[in-house]
Amino acid sequence: MKEKIAKLIDVKTIVTIALVGAVIVFTAEGKIDPEKLTSMTTMAVSFFFAVKLKDQK
């Protein structure tokens, strides 16, 4: 169980969650245009899942 938690908490996971959270918060508050962060968030999430799929094989 500890190993699974340790694998979840790494830099790329934290960055991905932070970017998704930032898009949600800034869009909800109307502070920033969502298109400005959407491309960066999409790239980070795509990279995150691509690496996870590669590690599983």
N, C-alpha and C positions, 0 to 999 in steps of 0.2 A: 504493500500500500504506500509506504514512504517513497519507494522508487518511482511510482506513478506520479505522485505529487511533485517530486523533484524534477521529473521530465516535463511536467506541465509548466513549471515555473522556470522559464529561461528567457533570455533577452527577446527573442523573436516573438514569443507569446505575449510578453508584456507590451512590446511595441504595437503589436496587432490590436490588442484589447484597448490600449490607450488611443490609437487612431480611430477605431470604431466609436469609442466613447466620445471622443472630441467631435466627430461628425454629428453624432446624435445631440449632444449638448449645444453646440454652436448653432445647429440648424433649428433646434427647438426654441432657443432664445433669440433667434434672428440676428445674431452677431456677425455671421459670415455667410457668404453665398455657398451653398452645399457643393457646387461644382468645383470649387477650389480645393476641397479636401477629398472629394470622391475618387479622383483618379489615383491619388496617393494611397488611399485606403484600399482601393481595389487591388492595386499592385501588392500591397503588404499582405492582404488576406490570401491572394492567389499564391504568392510565394510561400506563405505559411502552410497552406494545404498541400502544395506541390512537394515541399520538403517532407511533410508528414507522410504522404503517400510513398515517397521514395524510401524513407526509413523503414516502412512496414514491409517492403519487398525483400 
